[in-house]
Amino acid sequence: MELTGCFLNKYNSYPNSLVRLPVQKKNLYLLKISAMENTILNKQQIEQKIVRIAHEIVENTFSHNRIFIAGISGNGMILAEKIATIVKTVADQQVELVTITLDKEAPLSHPVKLSCPSDDLTHSVVILVDDVINSGRTMQYALMKILETPVDFIKTVTLVDRTHRRYPIRADFVGITLTTTLKDRVEVTFENEARAYLV
């Protein structure tokens, strides 16, 4: 006996591929879940959210002639570059990209570094970017490094904002806010078919 089923993903409105489920005794089923089941954002949705975030940044910083978009090394920097590209096309602001390098697993084990002299940030507007905020620890240590210099103000950006804060970090510009369990992990890939997904 076989059962053909189609179900909706809780993160999107399109059904997964039809799969055949062999029905075992006592209503025990062997369920084959497609890779798309854990997708939070697909490529098109990611692009749309990046465009929206970039426009929100312009709306909130238009009175400043120069802004620094600082991405945390890795996906945070990739996201920062994508945002900066859009900002440059819709605003007359001078946009400076900065890479923040730190050990995400052990932030105190190595110095947090900026790709520009700290003095360049003096009295500037800084947009701090990372792809996912979980506990807020990585963003907190990056923020502490920036605050070694007297900047005018800082705004934070994330593509996926989870609600498991252990540090006093608030995301000002967010792609999607996601409530998950502590055991869930969110990954973002910008390579090939970009997507954000649960693992």
PyMOL commands that set and color helices and strands:
alter all, ss='L'
color gray80, all
select helices_A, chain A and resi 25-27+35-38+43-61+75-90+118-121+137-146
alter helices_A, ss='H'
color red, helices_A
select strands_A, chain A and resi 2-5+19-22+39-41+66-72+94-101+113-114+125-133+153-162+173-178+186-189+195-198
alter strands_A, ss='S'
color yellow, strands_A
deselect
rebuild
show_as cartoon
